[in-house]
Amino acid sequence: MIEKTVLDYLNDRITSVPSFMETPEDEPDEYIRIEKTGSSVENQIERATFAIQSYARSLYRAAEINEMVKEAMDSIYEIADVFTAYRNTDYNFTDEETKHYRYQAVYQIVY
């Protein structure tokens, strides 16, 4: 399952900030949340789009975590299950409703 592959990879590569597939009940001050937003298959080649959100108590720190995410994800092809990954975009994605600072990086993964 590609979600577990990405989750495990980020937890291995970014040990200072935990990664989750859903918002933890006891939210830490800083964390990364991954979400698969879509997928497709063509000629038995699978693709998935991921939104990877970096949460922190300040906008600056959320941006720093986002940079760590991008550095890690730009090398995810190094693991056997992934052929390549393309960063579509990344941006400030502060949650206006909850007032949580976050950045979001969107990746297309071919596996």
C-alpha positions in Angstrom: 0.0 0.0 0.0 1.6 3.2 -1.2 0.2 5.2 1.8 2.2 3.1 4.2 5.3 3.3 2.1 5.2 7.1 2.1 4.4 7.2 5.8 7.2 4.9 6.8 9.6 6.7 4.5 8.9 10.1 6.0 9.1 8.7 9.6 12.5 7.2 8.7 13.9 10.3 7.0 12.5 13.0 9.2 13.0 11.7 12.8 12.5 15.1 14.5 8.9 15.5 13.4 6.4 12.6 13.4 4.3 11.7 10.4 0.7 10.5 10.5 -2.1 9.5 8.1 -4.7 11.4 10.1 -4.7 14.1 12.7 -3.6 12.6 16.0 -6.1 12.8 18.9 -3.4 14.4 21.1 -1.9 16.8 18.6 1.8 17.4 19.0 3.1 20.9 18.5 4.7 19.8 15.2 3.7 17.0 12.9 3.4 15.9 9.3 0.1 14.5 7.9 0.0 12.7 4.6 -3.2 12.2 2.5 -3.6 10.4 -0.7 -5.9 12.6 -2.8 -6.1 10.5 -6.0 -4.7 7.7 -8.0 -4.7 6.2 -11.5 -3.3 3.2 -13.4 -2.2 3.2 -17.0 -0.4 0.2 -18.7 -0.1 -1.4 -15.2 1.9 1.7 -14.0 0.3 3.1 -10.8 0.3 6.8 -9.9 -0.9 8.5 -6.7 -1.2 12.1 -5.7 -0.3 13.0 -2.1 -0.9 16.2 -0.1 1.7 16.4 2.6 0.9 18.9 5.3 3.4 20.3 7.7 1.9 21.6 11.0 3.6 23.8 13.6 2.9 26.5 16.2 4.4 29.2 13.9 4.2 29.9 10.2 8.0 30.0 10.0 8.4 26.6 11.6 5.7 25.1 9.4 7.7 26.4 6.4 10.9 24.8 7.8 9.2 21.5 8.2 7.9 21.8 4.7 11.4 22.2 3.4 12.4 19.0 5.3 9.4 17.2 3.6 10.4 18.4 0.1 14.0 17.3 0.7 12.9 13.9 1.7 10.2 13.5 -0.9 12.5 14.6 -3.7 14.6 11.5 -3.0 11.8 8.9 -2.3 12.6 7.2 -5.6 15.6 5.7 -3.7 13.3 3.1 -2.2 12.4 0.0 -4.2 8.7 0.5 -4.3 8.8 3.9 -6.0 9.9 4.7 -9.5 9.8 8.5 -9.2 8.0 11.4 -7.6 7.2 14.9 -8.9 6.5 17.9 -6.8 3.5 19.7 -8.3 3.5 22.6 -5.9 3.9 23.7 -2.3 2.4 26.6 -0.5 1.2 28.2 2.8 -2.0 26.3 3.7 -2.8 27.8 7.1 -6.1 26.4 8.4 -8.2 29.5 8.9 -10.9 27.5 10.8 -8.6 26.0 13.4 -5.9 28.7 13.2 -3.2 26.0 12.8 -0.2 27.0 10.8 0.6 24.6 8.0 2.3 24.3 4.7 1.3 21.8 2.0 3.4 20.0 -0.6 1.6 18.1 -3.4 3.4 15.2 -5.0 2.7 12.8 -7.8 4.2 9.4 -7.1 4.8 6.7 -9.7 5.1 3.2 -8.3 
